Amino acid sequence: MLDDATTLHPRFRDESLIATLHQQWKADRCMRVTELLRPGLAEELHQAALSGPFAWFERREADISVGIWRRFTNFPEPHTEIEAVISRDVPALISAVTGRELSPPDSEGVAFDRFEKGSYLDAHTDQASHRVVAWVIGLTHDSWPAEEGGHLEFLAPDGKTVVDRREPGFDTLDFYAIYPMLRWHRVPLLTTHHTRLATNGWLTGPVHDPWERT
Amino acid sequence: MIQARLLRDEVISELSETWHATGALRVEHVLDEAQAAAALEALRAEAHAPELQPTADGYQLWRFPWVPEPACSHTMCAVGRSLLGEVREWVQQVTGQPLAPLGDRMLVSDMHHKGMYIEPYDDREPGRVVAFQLGLTPATWPEAWGGHLEELEGPDGAVRRTWAPAWNHLDLFDVRKPAWRRLPILREHVEGYVISGWYG
C-alpha cells in the first residue's frame, strides 16, 4: 500500500518498520514519526507555505478557542505534491500503522497554521462526526523551551494536567486517536518571538469498533 | 462627569504634588459610576479589530478607535467629549500645564485579550504632553498573568513601576521626556478595556 506513497520517506515501504510502529501505536494511540517525507520535500513545503500571505484567524466558541495565523490555498498550491501528502500518503501511512482503513475528508485545499508570539490554541478534543484520528505535520525549524508555549500538549481528562508534550518538529508527523476517548490537547500561548509552522487534519473511519480490537 | 470629590482643592493639591514628584499618577474612581458602567456596556458592543505586528519591536492588540462627535448622543461620544473636555480641564489643574486635545481628537479603546502585548515603546511624540489611560476593567488579575502595564527605565531598562488594570481609574503620564513602557503578554482570557489618548 505504501509503495505508491511517493511523497513519504522510502523507509516506510519496509513492512517491518510498519509493524514496529503498529506496536508503538497500540501502546498509547498517540505517537510521532520523524523523517516523514521523501528527502527534501519538507523543506520545499516549508518554503512554499511561507511564500504567501497568512491572515489572523481567531475563534472563541464552545468547542474551540484559537488565535493563530493561517494560510489556506487551493490545490495544487502552494506545492504540487501537497495534495498527495495530505489526501493520499499520510492517510495511507496512518492507516497502515493503526491497522484501520482511514480516510481523509474531501478537501479542495490545505491550511497552514503559523504560531507567532501571541498565538494560542486552547484545550479541545477535536471531536466531530466520524473523526477518529488527528494528525499534525511539523514544518518548524525553530526550537525553544516548552515554558515559552507553542508546544503541543496532551492533557488529562481534567483538561488541565499535562500528561505528554511534543515540541514543534520539522518533517514530523504527530497522530493520535480522538475517538472513542476524549483526548484533550492544546498549544499554549507562545510568549516569545518564535515561529511554529504546521499543517494538520483529521481522518475518518468506522466508529463502532473499539480500538482494542486492532 | 468627574466624581465630585476630585474637584476639591485639597484633592487636586495632593494629586498635583505626586504628579510633580513622579511625572505619573493614578486617580481611582474618576468618572461618575453610572457613566463608567455605561461606557463598559458600550465598549462590549463595539468591534475591537486585531492590530498585529509580531516583530521584536511590535505589538498585538485589539482596538476600537473613534473620534467623539460634538452632537452625538452615543455613549462613547459622550465619554470621549468628557475625556477631551471636563477631564482634560481637571488634568490641567493637577499638572499645572495648559492642555488641549490633539488635533485629530482620536481616542482608542484597547480590549484586554489573551495574547495582547506591546514590546517596549517610547510614548513621546511631537505635540504630546500628557498621556492618559482610562481603565474600565471590572476585575483585575494577578501580575503573573501579564497585561499589567510597565514603566521602564529605558528600552532595555528595569521596570520602574507596574500599573494593574483596574476599574474606573485614570492613569496619567508625562510624555515630554523619555517615556518607555511595555505591556507584557496577557496569558489568560479576561475582560476589560483601556481608553487611551493624549493631551498636548
Interface residues (C-beta under 8 A of the other chain):
Chain A: W56 E58 R60 S65 G67 W69 E116 K117 G118 S119 Y120 L189 T191 H193
Chain B: P50 L52 P54 T55 A56 Q60 K114 G115 M116 Y117 I185 R187 H189
